[in-house]
Amino acid sequence: MAVVERGSLRAGARHLGLAQPAVSRSIKELEQELGVTLFERNKFGMTLTRAGEVFVRRAKGIQAEFARTLEEMEHLKGEDRGTITVGCSSATLIAMIPAIMPRFHAKYPNIRITLLEGSLPMLESQLRDGLVDLYYGPVVTGFVDPALTIETLFENERIIVGRRDHPLRHATSLEQLVGAEWVTTPMAIDSDNEVNSLFASAGLPTPRIAMQASSAMNLAVIVATSHLLAPVPQQWLQLIRETGMMERIPVDGLSKAPRICAVRRANVPLTPACDVFNDLAMRAAGIYTHKLKGTA
């Protein structure tokens, strides 16, 4: 792990405070024990083989689980320290995280939260391997993974956004947007389908997709500073109100966005801190759902 993370045998040995030959010998012994080659050695250094990539992924999961075990022991002694890694989409980041964090840190002031922005397809393997503790975000209908527990938090809607004073800002139908250019969101494996499916369901020609964003932040910047439009979850209305960087294109009759769900590993107990975080997330989702009904 040290060799992989530090980029070379020499750097890995230096990080561990060991002699380079000792680390090299340990790796060779591990390869002999496993019966596979973990690294390809060449003049450019050491490159992971396919077996090496799989072993490293599992090793990271083992490290994460061991760290959780130590954190639970600390909790039993009344000493709460550690890190929780949470994956979330922009929708849940806007709708739920601000309500969760003050309450969580009031109970666990010494536990750090690492937030990873992404979709379930992007984070699924990390969830299964234990590198991500919890995920909150869109899950497409019909998705099933026996290794994961999936619980629906709320149904969601799409809106279309463009820059302030966009020439098409008064459009009320997709037909009026047929000639527009689009930027796709990073929240799906087939991100183009986020746009294409809207037009296909309305029986309209496939739109021109000019760019794909890699995060919610650069999606917002692209939309706010260009002529491109984007379909986003309705939670972005709050972002629009607070920043004034974009505006909603008032198009009616859009197909629903994927439901927002809570996802975690099945048959693996959460640490006490993770359990509290997840409980606060459920409450935040309930409050948000009630607010949506009140404004409908």
Secondary structure, DSSP 8 states (H G I E B T S, - for coil): -HHHHHSSHHHHHHHHT--HHHHHHHHHHHHHHHTS--EEEETTEEEE-HHHHHHHHHHHHHHHHHHHHHHHHHHHTT---EEEEEEE-HHHHHHTHHHHHHHHHHH-TTEEEEEEE--HHHHHHHHHTTSS-EEEEEE-TT---TTEEEEEEEEE-EEEEEETT-TTTT--SGGGGTT-EEEE-SSSSSTHHHHHHHHHHTT----EEEEE-SSHHHHHHHHHHSS-BEEEETTHHHHHHHH-SEEEE-------EEEEEEEEETT----HHHHHHHHHHHHHHHHHHHHHHHH-
